[in-house]
């Protein structure tokens, strides 16, 4: 397991701080990471909390390294394709957009100026909702800076011989990440390989008709070694983004 996964230092977590401690930190650093996730099916082997768990754990590790604050995670997102699976709780794009605007507006009013939006749920509608909110906020607040992290871009730096799937859902990448972060919550004996085929151009009402497990990819080829490599890469690259936005 990567040494990065040792989360003994959680002084960066706003949820564990008093308002005076936040005020003191804010006087030195006006950057905050906001983890955005979802409560969504992730096959038979990963929990519903996978997306917000990954986002929050990544934020903790990056916050520890860069010494910036981490806001409490947002545990709900726009989950259109998985909405028909029991346990998935989806919100609308408008709700996500409004929630994002309200959260960042609140943080801005306290003096935060550098906002790092870190999505663990990467559905296209989720990203659109976040980007719309960020664009609106940048127009409203002249001195505000926002980075919307795209984890898929970082995966392009991993050699193909190590990671076969660059995209997917509850497949090689996500399963490997959870193995590196907390292997106890992974049911690897239930991991499956599934690559569902959806009707071309058609908007599907019930994805369960085309998916047996909810997996889109091959979870069976996931490993702790892969997860550690991905985790190290993500933490390094997100840290670079934060340092860049602060120095700009």
C-alpha positions in Angstrom: 0.0 0.0 0.0 1.2 3.5 -0.9 2.6 5.5 2.0 0.2 8.2 0.7 -2.7 6.3 2.1 -1.6 7.0 5.7 -4.2 9.6 6.7 -2.9 10.2 10.2 -2.6 13.9 9.6 -6.2 15.3 9.1 -5.6 18.9 10.2 -6.6 20.0 6.7 -10.2 18.8 7.2 -12.6 21.7 7.7 -15.2 19.3 9.2 -12.8 18.6 12.1 -11.9 22.2 12.8 -13.5 25.0 14.8 -14.4 28.2 13.1 -11.4 29.9 14.7 -9.0 27.3 13.3 -10.5 27.8 9.8 -10.1 31.6 10.2 -6.5 31.2 11.3 -5.7 28.9 8.3 -7.6 31.2 5.9 -5.4 34.1 6.9 -2.4 32.2 5.5 -3.9 30.3 2.6 -7.1 31.1 0.6 -7.3 27.7 -1.2 -9.9 25.0 -0.5 -10.6 21.7 -2.1 -14.3 20.6 -2.5 -14.7 16.9 -3.2 -17.8 16.1 -5.3 -19.0 12.5 -5.5 -22.2 10.5 -5.9 -24.2 7.8 -4.2 -24.3 5.3 -7.0 -24.1 1.6 -7.9 -20.7 0.3 -8.6 -21.3 -3.3 -9.4 -21.5 -6.2 -7.0 -18.1 -5.6 -5.5 -17.8 -1.9 -4.7 -20.0 0.2 -2.3 -22.4 2.9 -3.3 -20.0 5.4 -1.6 -17.2 4.7 -4.1 -17.2 8.1 -5.9 -17.4 10.4 -2.9 -15.0 8.1 -1.0 -12.4 8.4 -3.7 -12.9 12.2 -4.0 -12.6 12.8 -0.3 -9.6 10.5 0.2 -7.8 12.1 -2.7 -8.6 15.5 -1.3 -7.2 14.5 2.1 -3.9 13.3 0.6 -3.6 16.4 -1.5 -4.6 18.7 1.3 -1.9 17.1 3.5 0.7 17.5 0.9 -0.1 21.1 -0.2 -1.4 22.3 3.2 -4.7 23.5 1.9 -8.1 23.0 3.5 -10.5 20.3 2.4 -14.3 21.0 2.6 -16.7 18.2 3.5 -17.6 16.0 0.5 -20.8 16.3 -1.5 -22.2 12.8 -1.6 -24.8 13.2 -4.3 -24.5 13.7 -8.0 -26.2 13.4 -11.4 -26.4 9.7 -12.1 -28.5 9.3 -15.2 -27.4 5.9 -16.4 -27.3 4.2 -13.1 -30.5 5.8 -11.7 -32.6 2.6 -12.0 -30.3 0.6 -9.8 -31.4 0.2 -6.2 -29.3 2.5 -3.9 -28.4 5.0 -6.5 -29.6 8.5 -5.5 -29.5 11.0 -8.3 -30.0 14.7 -8.4 -30.7 17.0 -11.4 -28.1 19.1 -13.2 -29.9 22.2 -12.0 -29.7 21.0 -8.4 -26.0 20.3 -8.8 -25.3 23.6 -10.4 -27.2 25.5 -7.7 -25.6 23.6 -4.9 -22.1 24.2 -6.4 -22.8 27.9 -6.8 -24.2 28.2 -3.2 -21.2 26.4 -1.7 -18.6 28.3 -3.5 -20.4 31.6 -2.9 -20.4 30.9 0.8 -16.7 30.1 0.8 -15.9 33.1 -1.2 -17.8 35.4 1.2 -15.5 34.1 4.0 -12.4 35.0 2.0 -11.5 31.9 0.0 -10.3 32.8 -3.5 -8.8 29.6 -4.9 -11.4 26.8 -5.4 -10.4 23.3 -6.4 -13.4 21.3 -7.6 -12.5 17.6 -7.3 -15.1 15.3 -8.9 -14.9 11.6 -8.0 -18.0 11.0 -10.1 -17.2 11.6 -13.8 -20.5 11.2 -15.6 -20.9 13.7 -18.4 -23.9 15.4 -16.9 -22.1 15.8 -13.6 -19.2 17.5 -15.3 -21.5 19.8 -17.3 -23.3 20.8 -14.1 -20.1 21.6 -12.3 -18.6 23.5 -15.3 -21.7 25.6 -15.8 -21.6 26.6 -12.1 -17.9 27.4 -12.2 -18.3 29.6 -15.3 -21.1 31.5 -13.7 -19.1 32.1 -10.6 -16.1 33.3 -12.5 -18.2 35.9 -14.2 -19.6 37.1 -10.9 -16.4 37.2 -8.8 -13.5 38.9 -10.5 -10.8 37.7 -8.2 -12.0 34.1 -7.9 -10.0 31.3 -9.3 -11.4 27.8 -9.9 -9.8 24.6 -11.1 -12.1 21.8 -12.2 -10.0 18.6 -11.9 -10.4 16.0 -14.8 -8.9 12.8 -13.4 -9.2 11.1 -16.8 -6.6 13.4 -18.3 -4.1 12.1 -15.7 -4.7 8.5 -16.7 -3.3 9.3 -20.1 0.2 9.4 -18.4 0.0 5.8 -17.3 1.7 3.3 -19.6 -0.8 1.0 -21.5 1.1 -2.1 -20.3 0.1 -1.2 -16.7 -3.5 0.0 -17.2 -5.6 -1.5 -19.9 -8.8 0.5 -19.4 -8.4 4.3 -19.4 -12.2 4.8 -18.9 -15.1 2.8 -17.5 -17.3 2.4 -14.4 -16.4 0.2 -11.4 -13.8 -1.5 -13.6 -10.0 -1.7 -13.5 -9.3 1.8 -12.4 -11.9 2.4 -9.8 -11.5 -1.0 -8.3 -7.7 -0.7 -8.2 -8.0 2.8 -6.5 -10.3 1.4 -3.8 -7.9 -1.5 -3.2 -5.2 1.0 -2.6 -7.3 3.2 -0.3 -9.3 0.6 1.6 -9.2 -3.0 0.5 -11.5 -4.1 3.2 -14.5 -2.6 1.4 -13.8 -4.4 -1.9 -15.6 -7.7 -2.5 -13.1 -9.0 -5.1 -14.8 -12.4 -5.2 -17.8 -10.7 -6.7 -15.8 -8.6 -9.2 -17.0 -9.1 -12.8 -16.1 -8.1 -16.3 -18.9 -6.6 -18.3 -19.0 -4.3 -21.3 -22.6 -3.5 -22.0 -23.8 -2.5 -25.4 -26.5 0.2 -25.5 -28.7 1.0 -28.5 -27.0 3.5 -30.8 -28.4 7.0 -30.4 -31.3 5.9 -28.2 -31.9 7.5 -24.8 -32.3 4.5 -22.5 -35.0 4.6 -19.8 -33.8 1.6 -17.8 -30.1 0.7 -18.0 -30.6 -2.5 -16.1 -32.0 -4.0 -19.3 -28.6 -3.8 -20.8 -26.4 -4.3 -17.8 -26.3 -7.3 -15.5 -23.9 -6.1 -12.8 -23.6 -2.3 -13.3 -19.9 -2.6 -14.2 -18.6 -1.1 -17.4 -15.2 -2.6 -17.8 -13.2 -5.4 -16.2 -13.0 -5.2 -12.5 -11.3 -8.6 -12.3 -8.0 -7.3 -13.6 -7.8 -4.6 -10.8 -4.9 -4.8 -8.3 -3.4 -3.1 -5.4 -0.2 -2.4 -7.4 -2.2 -0.6 -10.1 -4.2 1.3 -7.5 -1.1 2.5 -5.8 0.4 3.8 -9.1 -2.9 5.6 -10.0 -3.2 7.1 -6.6 0.4 8.4 -6.6 -0.2 9.9 -10.0 -3.5 11.6 -9.0 -2.0 13.1 -5.9 1.1 14.4 -7.7 -0.9 15.9 -10.6 -3.6 17.5 -8.4 -1.0 19.0 -6.2 0.7 20.6 -9.2 -2.6 22.1 -10.3 -3.1 23.6 -6.8 0.4 25.1 -6.7 -0.1 26.5 -10.1 -3.4 28.2 -9.3 -2.0 29.7 -6.2 1.1 31.1 -7.9 -0.7 32.4 -10.9 
